[in-house]
């Protein structure tokens, strides 16, 4: 294991979210490109939210300092 702090979602968390999103894949091939675009945007939004939480936690003086 590493002692480095992690920010955002881990690879495993991103894979889990993607698997959940792929369960809703369209059956119509014409809608596939739009669906994949929505998946990418959703994953980026979820990762940005996790990054914001990490940044907010890093700014809190009551928590231990991250390395």
mmCIF file of the N, C-alpha and C atoms, coordinates in Angstrom:
data_MODEL
# 
_entry.id   MODEL 
# 
loop_
_atom_site.group_PDB 
_atom_site.id 
_atom_site.type_symbol 
_atom_site.label_atom_id 
_atom_site.label_alt_id 
_atom_site.label_comp_id 
_atom_site.label_asym_id 
_atom_site.label_entity_id 
_atom_site.label_seq_id 
_atom_site.pdbx_PDB_ins_code 
_atom_site.Cartn_x 
_atom_site.Cartn_y 
_atom_site.Cartn_z 
_atom_site.occupancy 
_atom_site.B_iso_or_equiv 
_atom_site.pdbx_formal_charge 
_atom_site.auth_seq_id 
_atom_site.auth_comp_id 
_atom_site.auth_asym_id 
_atom_site.auth_atom_id 
_atom_site.pdbx_PDB_model_num 
ATOM 1   N N  . UNK A 1 1  ? 0.832   -1.186 0.000   1.00 0.00 ? 1  UNK A N  1 
ATOM 2   C CA . UNK A 1 1  ? 0.000   0.000  0.000   1.00 0.00 ? 1  UNK A CA 1 
ATOM 3   C C  . UNK A 1 1  ? 0.874   1.245  0.000   1.00 0.00 ? 1  UNK A C  1 
ATOM 4   N N  . UNK A 1 2  ? 0.300   2.299  -0.400  1.00 0.00 ? 2  UNK A N  1 
ATOM 5   C CA . UNK A 1 2  ? 1.018   3.560  -0.450  1.00 0.00 ? 2  UNK A CA 1 
ATOM 6   C C  . UNK A 1 2  ? 0.491   4.509  0.626   1.00 0.00 ? 2  UNK A C  1 
ATOM 7   N N  . UNK A 1 3  ? 1.340   5.393  1.078   1.00 0.00 ? 3  UNK A N  1 
ATOM 8   C CA . UNK A 1 3  ? 0.940   6.372  2.087   1.00 0.00 ? 3  UNK A CA 1 
ATOM 9   C C  . UNK A 1 3  ? 0.400   7.653  1.464   1.00 0.00 ? 3  UNK A C  1 
ATOM 10  N N  . UNK A 1 4  ? 0.414   7.728  0.152   1.00 0.00 ? 4  UNK A N  1 
ATOM 11  C CA . UNK A 1 4  ? -0.057  8.932  -0.517  1.00 0.00 ? 4  UNK A CA 1 
ATOM 12  C C  . UNK A 1 4  ? -1.568  9.058  -0.378  1.00 0.00 ? 4  UNK A C  1 
ATOM 13  N N  . UNK A 1 5  ? -2.016  10.281 -0.195  1.00 0.00 ? 5  UNK A N  1 
ATOM 14  C CA . UNK A 1 5  ? -3.451  10.533 -0.097  1.00 0.00 ? 5  UNK A CA 1 
ATOM 15  C C  . UNK A 1 5  ? -4.076  10.388 -1.479  1.00 0.00 ? 5  UNK A C  1 
ATOM 16  N N  . UNK A 1 6  ? -5.292  9.902  -1.507  1.00 0.00 ? 6  UNK A N  1 
ATOM 17  C CA . UNK A 1 6  ? -5.980  9.783  -2.791  1.00 0.00 ? 6  UNK A CA 1 
ATOM 18  C C  . UNK A 1 6  ? -7.034  10.883 -2.887  1.00 0.00 ? 6  UNK A C  1 
ATOM 19  N N  . UNK A 1 7  ? -7.238  11.349 -4.067  1.00 0.00 ? 7  UNK A N  1 
ATOM 20  C CA . UNK A 1 7  ? -8.217  12.389 -4.329  1.00 0.00 ? 7  UNK A CA 1 
ATOM 21  C C  . UNK A 1 7  ? -9.153  11.885 -5.413  1.00 0.00 ? 7  UNK A C  1 
ATOM 22  N N  . UNK A 1 8  ? -10.398 12.262 -5.321  1.00 0.00 ? 8  UNK A N  1 
ATOM 23  C CA . UNK A 1 8  ? -11.367 11.819 -6.312  1.00 0.00 ? 8  UNK A CA 1 
ATOM 24  C C  . UNK A 1 8  ? -11.741 10.364 -6.089  1.00 0.00 ? 8  UNK A C  1 
ATOM 25  N N  . UNK A 1 9  ? -12.367 9.775  -7.094  1.00 0.00 ? 9  UNK A N  1 
ATOM 26  C CA . UNK A 1 9  ? -12.775 8.381  -7.007  1.00 0.00 ? 9  UNK A CA 1 
ATOM 27  C C  . UNK A 1 9  ? -11.615 7.469  -7.380  1.00 0.00 ? 9  UNK A C  1 
ATOM 28  N N  . UNK A 1 10 ? -11.573 6.319  -6.761  1.00 0.00 ? 10 UNK A N  1 
ATOM 29  C CA . UNK A 1 10 ? -10.550 5.340  -7.112  1.00 0.00 ? 10 UNK A CA 1 
ATOM 30  C C  . UNK A 1 10 ? -10.940 4.652  -8.422  1.00 0.00 ? 10 UNK A C  1 
ATOM 31  N N  . UNK A 1 11 ? -10.008 3.925  -8.995  1.00 0.00 ? 11 UNK A N  1 
ATOM 32  C CA . UNK A 1 11 ? -10.290 3.186  -10.227 1.00 0.00 ? 11 UNK A CA 1 
ATOM 33  C C  . UNK A 1 11 ? -11.442 2.214  -9.999  1.00 0.00 ? 11 UNK A C  1 
ATOM 34  N N  . UNK A 1 12 ? -11.431 1.545  -8.868  1.00 0.00 ? 12 UNK A N  1 
ATOM 35  C CA . UNK A 1 12 ? -12.494 0.580  -8.550  1.00 0.00 ? 12 UNK A CA 1 
ATOM 36  C C  . UNK A 1 12 ? -13.855 1.269  -8.449  1.00 0.00 ? 12 UNK A C  1 
ATOM 37  N N  . UNK A 1 13 ? -13.892 2.433  -7.826  1.00 0.00 ? 13 UNK A N  1 
ATOM 38  C CA . UNK A 1 13 ? -15.158 3.165  -7.710  1.00 0.00 ? 13 UNK A CA 1 
ATOM 39  C C  . UNK A 1 13 ? -15.659 3.621  -9.078  1.00 0.00 ? 13 UNK A C  1 
ATOM 40  N N  . UNK A 1 14 ? -14.745 4.089  -9.933  1.00 0.00 ? 14 UNK A N  1 
ATOM 41  C CA . UNK A 1 14 ? -15.137 4.493  -11.283 1.00 0.00 ? 14 UNK A CA 1 
ATOM 42  C C  . UNK A 1 14 ? -15.656 3.302  -12.080 1.00 0.00 ? 14 UNK A C  1 
ATOM 43  N N  . UNK A 1 15 ? -15.002 2.150  -11.944 1.00 0.00 ? 15 UNK A N  1 
ATOM 44  C CA . UNK A 1 15 ? -15.457 0.946  -12.645 1.00 0.00 ? 15 UNK A CA 1 
ATOM 45  C C  . UNK A 1 15 ? -16.838 0.523  -12.166 1.00 0.00 ? 15 UNK A C  1 
ATOM 46  N N  . UNK A 1 16 ? -17.076 0.622  -10.864 1.00 0.00 ? 16 UNK A N  1 
ATOM 47  C CA . UNK A 1 16 ? -18.389 0.273  -10.317 1.00 0.00 ? 16 UNK A CA 1 
ATOM 48  C C  . UNK A 1 16 ? -19.467 1.185  -10.899 1.00 0.00 ? 16 UNK A C  1 
ATOM 49  N N  . UNK A 1 17 ? -19.208 2.481  -10.908 1.00 0.00 ? 17 UNK A N  1 
ATOM 50  C CA . UNK A 1 17 ? -20.178 3.436  -11.451 1.00 0.00 ? 17 UNK A CA 1 
ATOM 51  C C  . UNK A 1 17 ? -20.435 3.164  -12.931 1.00 0.00 ? 17 UNK A C  1 
ATOM 52  N N  . UNK A 1 18 ? -19.371 2.857  -13.675 1.00 0.00 ? 18 UNK A N  1 
ATOM 53  C CA . UNK A 1 18 ? -19.533 2.582  -15.100 1.00 0.00 ? 18 UNK A CA 1 
ATOM 54  C C  . UNK A 1 18 ? -20.355 1.320  -15.325 1.00 0.00 ? 18 UNK A C  1 
ATOM 55  N N  . UNK A 1 19 ? -20.092 0.274  -14.526 1.00 0.00 ? 19 UNK A N  1 
ATOM 56  C CA . UNK A 1 19 ? -20.892 -0.956 -14.655 1.00 0.00 ? 19 UNK A CA 1 
ATOM 57  C C  . UNK A 1 19 ? -22.367 -0.674 -14.401 1.00 0.00 ? 19 UNK A C  1 
ATOM 58  N N  . UNK A 1 20 ? -22.653 0.146  -13.390 1.00 0.00 ? 20 UNK A N  1 
ATOM 59  C CA . UNK A 1 20 ? -24.036 0.481  -13.086 1.00 0.00 ? 20 UNK A CA 1 
ATOM 60  C C  . UNK A 1 20 ? -24.669 1.241  -14.251 1.00 0.00 ? 20 UNK A C  1 
ATOM 61  N N  . UNK A 1 21 ? -23.930 2.178  -14.826 1.00 0.00 ? 21 UNK A N  1 
ATOM 62  C CA . UNK A 1 21 ? -24.450 2.946  -15.959 1.00 0.00 ? 21 UNK A CA 1 
ATOM 63  C C  . UNK A 1 21 ? -24.665 2.061  -17.183 1.00 0.00 ? 21 UNK A C  1 
ATOM 64  N N  . UNK A 1 22 ? -23.771 1.100  -17.399 1.00 0.00 ? 22 UNK A N  1 
ATOM 65  C CA . UNK A 1 22 ? -23.873 0.238  -18.577 1.00 0.00 ? 22 UNK A CA 1 
ATOM 66  C C  . UNK A 1 22 ? -25.080 -0.692 -18.509 1.00 0.00 ? 22 UNK A C  1 
ATOM 67  N N  . UNK A 1 23 ? -25.631 -0.900 -17.321 1.00 0.00 ? 23 UNK A N  1 
ATOM 68  C CA . UNK A 1 23 ? -26.856 -1.701 -17.211 1.00 0.00 ? 23 UNK A CA 1 
ATOM 69  C C  . UNK A 1 23 ? -28.037 -1.011 -17.872 1.00 0.00 ? 23 UNK A C  1 
ATOM 70  N N  . UNK A 1 24 ? -27.909 0.269  -18.123 1.00 0.00 ? 24 UNK A N  1 
ATOM 71  C CA . UNK A 1 24 ? -28.987 1.047  -18.728 1.00 0.00 ? 24 UNK A CA 1 
ATOM 72  C C  . UNK A 1 24 ? -28.706 1.345  -20.200 1.00 0.00 ? 24 UNK A C  1 
ATOM 73  N N  . UNK A 1 25 ? -27.828 0.570  -20.823 1.00 0.00 ? 25 UNK A N  1 
ATOM 74  C CA . UNK A 1 25 ? -27.435 0.816  -22.213 1.00 0.00 ? 25 UNK A CA 1 
ATOM 75  C C  . UNK A 1 25 ? -28.633 0.663  -23.151 1.00 0.00 ? 25 UNK A C  1 
ATOM 76  N N  . UNK A 1 26 ? -28.704 1.515  -24.169 1.00 0.00 ? 26 UNK A N  1 
ATOM 77  C CA . UNK A 1 26 ? -29.825 1.434  -25.112 1.00 0.00 ? 26 UNK A CA 1 
ATOM 78  C C  . UNK A 1 26 ? -29.682 0.222  -26.035 1.00 0.00 ? 26 UNK A C  1 
ATOM 79  N N  . UNK A 1 27 ? -30.804 -0.273 -26.500 1.00 0.00 ? 27 UNK A N  1 
ATOM 80  C CA . UNK A 1 27 ? -30.777 -1.385 -27.455 1.00 0.00 ? 27 UNK A CA 1 
ATOM 81  C C  . UNK A 1 27 ? -30.657 -0.868 -28.885 1.00 0.00 ? 27 UNK A C  1 
ATOM 82  N N  . UNK A 1 28 ? -30.987 0.384  -29.101 1.00 0.00 ? 28 UNK A N  1 
ATOM 83  C CA . UNK A 1 28 ? -30.899 1.002  -30.424 1.00 0.00 ? 28 UNK A CA 1 
ATOM 84  C C  . UNK A 1 28 ? -29.477 1.511  -30.657 1.00 0.00 ? 28 UNK A C  1 
ATOM 85  N N  . UNK A 1 29 ? -28.773 0.963  -31.669 1.00 0.00 ? 29 UNK A N  1 
ATOM 86  C CA . UNK A 1 29 ? -27.392 1.400  -31.925 1.00 0.00 ? 29 UNK A CA 1 
ATOM 87  C C  . UNK A 1 29 ? -27.272 2.894  -32.247 1.00 0.00 ? 29 UNK A C  1 
ATOM 88  N N  . UNK A 1 30 ? -28.311 3.491  -32.758 1.00 0.00 ? 30 UNK A N  1 
ATOM 89  C CA . UNK A 1 30 ? -28.261 4.914  -33.100 1.00 0.00 ? 30 UNK A CA 1 
ATOM 90  C C  . UNK A 1 30 ? -28.148 5.789  -31.850 1.00 0.00 ? 30 UNK A C  1 
ATOM 91  N N  . UNK A 1 31 ? -28.585 5.279  -30.718 1.00 0.00 ? 31 UNK A N  1 
ATOM 92  C CA . UNK A 1 31 ? -28.539 6.053  -29.475 1.00 0.00 ? 31 UNK A CA 1 
ATOM 93  C C  . UNK A 1 31 ? -27.286 5.767  -28.653 1.00 0.00 ? 31 UNK A C  1 
ATOM 94  N N  . UNK A 1 32 ? -26.411 4.906  -29.157 1.00 0.00 ? 32 UNK A N  1 
ATOM 95  C CA . UNK A 1 32 ? -25.234 4.502  -28.396 1.00 0.00 ? 32 UNK A CA 1 
ATOM 96  C C  . UNK A 1 32 ? -24.262 5.661  -28.157 1.00 0.00 ? 32 UNK A C  1 
ATOM 97  N N  . UNK A 1 33 ? -24.007 6.467  -29.173 1.00 0.00 ? 33 UNK A N  1 
ATOM 98  C CA . UNK A 1 33 ? -23.061 7.583  -29.018 1.00 0.00 ? 33 UNK A CA 1 
ATOM 99  C C  . UNK A 1 33 ? -23.547 8.568  -27.957 1.00 0.00 ? 33 UNK A C  1 
ATOM 100 N N  . UNK A 1 34 ? -24.829 8.895  -27.986 1.00 0.00 ? 34 UNK A N  1 
ATOM 101 C CA . UNK A 1 34 ? -25.385 9.806  -26.977 1.00 0.00 ? 34 UNK A CA 1 
ATOM 102 C C  . UNK A 1 34 ? -25.285 9.185  -25.584 1.00 0.00 ? 34 UNK A C  1 
ATOM 103 N N  . UNK A 1 35 ? -25.556 7.890  -25.488 1.00 0.00 ? 35 UNK A N  1 
ATOM 104 C CA . UNK A 1 35 ? -25.479 7.192  -24.207 1.00 0.00 ? 35 UNK A CA 1 
ATOM 105 C C  . UNK A 1 35 ? -24.053 7.207  -23.657 1.00 0.00 ? 35 UNK A C  1 
ATOM 106 N N  . UNK A 1 36 ? -23.067 6.924  -24.506 1.00 0.00 ? 36 UNK A N  1 
ATOM 107 C CA . UNK A 1 36 ? -21.675 6.925  -24.055 1.00 0.00 ? 36 UNK A CA 1 
ATOM 108 C C  . UNK A 1 36 ? -21.241 8.319  -23.606 1.00 0.00 ? 36 UNK A C  1 
ATOM 109 N N  . UNK A 1 37 ? -21.695 9.332  -24.312 1.00 0.00 ? 37 UNK A N  1 
ATOM 110 C CA . UNK A 1 37 ? -21.405 10.705 -23.901 1.00 0.00 ? 37 UNK A CA 1 
ATOM 111 C C  . UNK A 1 37 ? -21.968 11.015 -22.525 1.00 0.00 ? 37 UNK A C  1 
ATOM 112 N N  . UNK A 1 38 ? -23.197 10.567 -22.273 1.00 0.00 ? 38 UNK A N  1 
ATOM 113 C CA . UNK A 1 38 ? -23.808 10.780 -20.957 1.00 0.00 ? 38 UNK A CA 1 
ATOM 114 C C  . UNK A 1 38 ? -23.051 10.016 -19.876 1.00 0.00 ? 38 UNK A C  1 
ATOM 115 N N  . UNK A 1 39 ? -22.562 8.818  -20.214 1.00 0.00 ? 39 UNK A N  1 
ATOM 116 C CA . UNK A 1 39 ? -21.783 8.037  -19.245 1.00 0.00 ? 39 UNK A CA 1 
ATOM 117 C C  . UNK A 1 39 ? -20.507 8.779  -18.860 1.00 0.00 ? 39 UNK A C  1 
ATOM 118 N N  . UNK A 1 40 ? -19.804 9.300  -19.851 1.00 0.00 ? 40 UNK A N  1 
ATOM 119 C CA . UNK A 1 40 ? -18.557 10.021 -19.592 1.00 0.00 ? 40 UNK A CA 1 
ATOM 120 C C  . UNK A 1 40 ? -18.828 11.252 -18.730 1.00 0.00 ? 40 UNK A C  1 
ATOM 121 N N  . UNK A 1 41 ? -19.859 11.999 -19.084 1.00 0.00 ? 41 UNK A N  1 
ATOM 122 C CA . UNK A 1 41 ? -20.197 13.205 -18.321 1.00 0.00 ? 41 UNK A CA 1 
ATOM 123 C C  . UNK A 1 41 ? -20.579 12.852 -16.891 1.00 0.00 ? 41 UNK A C  1 
ATOM 124 N N  . UNK A 1 42 ? -21.347 11.782 -16.713 1.00 0.00 ? 42 UNK A N  1 
ATOM 125 C CA . UNK A 1 42 ? -21.749 11.357 -15.369 1.00 0.00 ? 42 UNK A CA 1 
ATOM 126 C C  . UNK A 1 42 ? -20.542 10.965 -14.537 1.00 0.00 ? 42 UNK A C  1 
ATOM 127 N N  . UNK A 1 43 ? -19.610 10.207 -15.135 1.00 0.00 ? 43 UNK A N  1 
ATOM 128 C CA . UNK A 1 43 ? -18.410 9.799  -14.405 1.00 0.00 ? 43 UNK A CA 1 
ATOM 129 C C  . UNK A 1 43 ? -17.555 11.006 -14.022 1.00 0.00 ? 43 UNK A C  1 
ATOM 130 N N  . UNK A 1 44 ? -17.427 11.960 -14.928 1.00 0.00 ? 44 UNK A N  1 
ATOM 131 C CA . UNK A 1 44 ? -16.656 13.172 -14.632 1.00 0.00 ? 44 UNK A CA 1 
ATOM 132 C C  . UNK A 1 44 ? -17.325 13.965 -13.510 1.00 0.00 ? 44 UNK A C  1 
ATOM 133 N N  . UNK A 1 45 ? -18.651 14.086 -13.561 1.00 0.00 ? 45 UNK A N  1 
ATOM 134 C CA . UNK A 1 45 ? -19.373 14.804 -12.503 1.00 0.00 ? 45 UNK A CA 1 
ATOM 135 C C  . UNK A 1 45 ? -19.184 14.136 -11.149 1.00 0.00 ? 45 UNK A C  1 
ATOM 136 N N  . UNK A 1 46 ? -19.276 12.808 -11.104 1.00 0.00 ? 46 UNK A N  1 
ATOM 137 C CA . UNK A 1 46 ? -19.100 12.085 -9.839  1.00 0.00 ? 46 UNK A CA 1 
ATOM 138 C C  . UNK A 1 46 ? -17.673 12.246 -9.319  1.00 0.00 ? 46 UNK A C  1 
ATOM 139 N N  . UNK A 1 47 ? -16.691 12.202 -10.221 1.00 0.00 ? 47 UNK A N  1 
ATOM 140 C CA . UNK A 1 47 ? -15.306 12.370 -9.804  1.00 0.00 ? 47 UNK A CA 1 
ATOM 141 C C  . UNK A 1 47 ? -15.053 13.801 -9.324  1.00 0.00 ? 47 UNK A C  1 
ATOM 142 N N  . UNK A 1 48 ? -15.638 14.780 -10.005 1.00 0.00 ? 48 UNK A N  1 
ATOM 143 C CA . UNK A 1 48 ? -15.493 16.171 -9.567  1.00 0.00 ? 48 UNK A CA 1 
ATOM 144 C C  . UNK A 1 48 ? -16.097 16.380 -8.184  1.00 0.00 ? 48 UNK A C  1 
ATOM 145 N N  . UNK A 1 49 ? -17.228 15.738 -7.915  1.00 0.00 ? 49 UNK A N  1 
ATOM 146 C CA . UNK A 1 49 ? -17.841 15.843 -6.585  1.00 0.00 ? 49 UNK A CA 1 
ATOM 147 C C  . UNK A 1 49 ? -16.920 15.234 -5.530  1.00 0.00 ? 49 UNK A C  1 
ATOM 148 N N  . UNK A 1 50 ? -16.300 14.105 -5.855  1.00 0.00 ? 50 UNK A N  1 
ATOM 149 C CA . UNK A 1 50 ? -15.368 13.478 -4.915  1.00 0.00 ? 50 UNK A CA 1 
ATOM 150 C C  . UNK A 1 50 ? -14.134 14.356 -4.713  1.00 0.00 ? 50 UNK A C  1 
ATOM 151 N N  . UNK A 1 51 ? -13.654 14.991 -5.770  1.00 0.00 ? 51 UNK A N  1 
ATOM 152 C CA . UNK A 1 51 ? -12.521 15.913 -5.649  1.00 0.00 ? 51 UNK A CA 1 
ATOM 153 C C  . UNK A 1 51 ? -12.884 17.103 -4.759  1.00 0.00 ? 51 UNK A C  1 
ATOM 154 N N  . UNK A 1 52 ? -14.090 17.619 -4.920  1.00 0.00 ? 52 UNK A N  1 
ATOM 155 C CA . UNK A 1 52 ? -14.533 18.746 -4.091  1.00 0.00 ? 52 UNK A CA 1 
ATOM 156 C C  . UNK A 1 52 ? -14.608 18.335 -2.622  1.00 0.00 ? 52 UNK A C  1 
ATOM 157 N N  . UNK A 1 53 ? -15.101 17.123 -2.358  1.00 0.00 ? 53 UNK A N  1 
ATOM 158 C CA . UNK A 1 53 ? -15.143 16.640 -0.972  1.00 0.00 ? 53 UNK A CA 1 
ATOM 159 C C  . UNK A 1 53 ? -13.734 16.518 -0.407  1.00 0.00 ? 53 UNK A C  1 
ATOM 160 N N  . UNK A 1 54 ? -12.798 16.008 -1.209  1.00 0.00 ? 54 UNK A N  1 
ATOM 161 C CA . UNK A 1 54 ? -11.411 15.878 -0.752  1.00 0.00 ? 54 UNK A CA 1 
ATOM 162 C C  . UNK A 1 54 ? -10.802 17.244 -0.455  1.00 0.00 ? 54 UNK A C  1 
ATOM 163 N N  . UNK A 1 55 ? -11.073 18.206 -1.324  1.00 0.00 ? 55 UNK A N  1 
ATOM 164 C CA . UNK A 1 55 ? -10.540 19.553 -1.121  1.00 0.00 ? 55 UNK A CA 1 
ATOM 165 C C  . UNK A 1 55 ? -11.150 20.191 0.121   1.00 0.00 ? 55 UNK A C  1 
ATOM 166 N N  . UNK A 1 56 ? -12.432 19.973 0.339   1.00 0.00 ? 56 UNK A N  1 
ATOM 167 C CA . UNK A 1 56 ? -13.084 20.529 1.530   1.00 0.00 ? 56 UNK A CA 1 
ATOM 168 C C  . UNK A 1 56 ? -12.527 19.884 2.792   1.00 0.00 ? 56 UNK A C  1 
ATOM 169 N N  . UNK A 1 57 ? -12.291 18.577 2.747   1.00 0.00 ? 57 UNK A N  1 
ATOM 170 C CA . UNK A 1 57 ? -11.715 17.889 3.906   1.00 0.00 ? 57 UNK A CA 1 
ATOM 171 C C  . UNK A 1 57 ? -10.291 18.365 4.176   1.00 0.00 ? 57 UNK A C  1 
ATOM 172 N N  . UNK A 1 58 ? -9.540  18.646 3.117   1.00 0.00 ? 58 UNK A N  1 
ATOM 173 C CA . UNK A 1 58 ? -8.156  19.096 3.281   1.00 0.00 ? 58 UNK A CA 1 
ATOM 174 C C  . UNK A 1 58 ? -8.102  20.482 3.923   1.00 0.00 ? 58 UNK A C  1 
ATOM 175 N N  . UNK A 1 59 ? -9.136  21.265 3.737   1.00 0.00 ? 59 UNK A N  1 
ATOM 176 C CA . UNK A 1 59 ? -9.162  22.623 4.283   1.00 0.00 ? 59 UNK A CA 1 
ATOM 177 C C  . UNK A 1 59 ? -9.651  22.665 5.727   1.00 0.00 ? 59 UNK A C  1 
ATOM 178 N N  . UNK A 1 60 ? -10.119 21.532 6.242   1.00 0.00 ? 60 UNK A N  1 
ATOM 179 C CA . UNK A 1 60 ? -10.634 21.508 7.619   1.00 0.00 ? 60 UNK A CA 1 
ATOM 180 C C  . UNK A 1 60 ? -9.487  21.357 8.608   1.00 0.00 ? 60 UNK A C  1 
ATOM 181 N N  . UNK A 1 61 ? -9.381  22.271 9.564   1.00 0.00 ? 61 UNK A N  1 
ATOM 182 C CA . UNK A 1 61 ? -8.284  22.197 10.533  1.00 0.00 ? 61 UNK A CA 1 
ATOM 183 C C  . UNK A 1 61 ? -8.472  21.096 11.580  1.00 0.00 ? 61 UNK A C  1 
ATOM 184 N N  . UNK A 1 62 ? -9.683  20.558 11.715  1.00 0.00 ? 62 UNK A N  1 
ATOM 185 C CA . UNK A 1 62 ? -9.925  19.547 12.741  1.00 0.00 ? 62 UNK A CA 1 
ATOM 186 C C  . UNK A 1 62 ? -9.552  18.134 12.283  1.00 0.00 ? 62 UNK A C  1 
ATOM 187 N N  . UNK A 1 63 ? -9.161  17.969 11.028  1.00 0.00 ? 63 UNK A N  1 
ATOM 188 C CA . UNK A 1 63 ? -8.755  16.664 10.515  1.00 0.00 ? 63 UNK A CA 1 
ATOM 189 C C  . UNK A 1 63 ? -7.236  16.562 10.474  1.00 0.00 ? 63 UNK A C  1 
ATOM 190 N N  . UNK A 1 64 ? -6.694  15.344 10.542  1.00 0.00 ? 64 UNK A N  1 
ATOM 191 C CA . UNK A 1 64 ? -5.236  15.203 10.427  1.00 0.00 ? 64 UNK A CA 1 
ATOM 192 C C  . UNK A 1 64 ? -4.756  15.663 9.054   1.00 0.00 ? 64 UNK A C  1 
ATOM 193 N N  . UNK A 1 65 ? -3.521  16.121 9.017   1.00 0.00 ? 65 UNK A N  1 
ATOM 194 C CA . UNK A 1 65 ? -2.953  16.628 7.773   1.00 0.00 ? 65 UNK A CA 1 
ATOM 195 C C  . UNK A 1 65 ? -2.705  15.487 6.802   1.00 0.00 ? 65 UNK A C  1 
ATOM 196 N N  . UNK A 1 66 ? -3.028  15.718 5.517   1.00 0.00 ? 66 UNK A N  1 
ATOM 197 C CA . UNK A 1 66 ? -2.761  14.727 4.471   1.00 0.00 ? 66 UNK A CA 1 
ATOM 198 C C  . UNK A 1 66 ? -1.342  14.880 3.977   1.00 0.00 ? 66 UNK A C  1 
ATOM 199 N N  . UNK A 1 67 ? -0.774  13.777 3.530   1.00 0.00 ? 67 UNK A N  1 
ATOM 200 C CA . UNK A 1 67 ? 0.578   13.827 2.965   1.00 0.00 ? 67 UNK A CA 1 
ATOM 201 C C  . UNK A 1 67 ? 0.523   14.013 1.488   1.00 0.00 ? 67 UNK A C  1 
# 
